[in-house]
Amino acid sequence: MSTQNQVSFTHRIAHLHDLPAIVAIYNSTVASRMVTADTEEIAVESRLNWFHEHTPEKRPLWVVEGKDGQIIGWLSFSNFYGRPAYSGTAELSIYLHESTRRQGLGRYLLEQAIQFAPQIQVHTLLGFIFGHNVPSMNLFASFNFEIWANMPRVANLDGIERDLIIFGKRVA
């Protein structure tokens, strides 16, 4: 458990019944054009395979519940590039309910992921972040992630070309 700004968080492995809340949080970020390259909201059914690819022993999907039991954020470890030689590398995704941003939840989840990664044989963590998403870049930088790649203008969001920055960190 971590304490940040007098708020305590704990996480758990996501269950299938959490998927609608996970998707709702994801969809809440689409309109901002800051976090995801999806330009339209997605359906829960479209994320079923993605959900089942996240196994607790290799690529967990965590959720954080608020005091009322509602999901307020989630973190996923995902395969990088999908080839066996890259099995020690995972991409992290962090999505937070709008009402919980800037309260230390992202910091808590990233800290927990860094500590947990060696338990699932992950030695390298990656974050794929748009270049205009300064809060997320600052979060990863605060944990000594470094910019490992800058992919200029690879995303087109509403006619605006955006950079993708890949942050990386060795954890084991």
Beta strands, then each sheet from edge to edge (+ up, - down):
strand 1: 2-4
strand 2: 7-9
strand 3: 11-13
strand 4: 61-65
strand 5: 71-79
strand 6: 89-96
strand 7: 124-130
strand 8: 146-157
strand 9: 160-170
sheet 1: 1+ 2-
sheet 2: 3+ 4- 5+ 6- 7- 9+ 8-
end
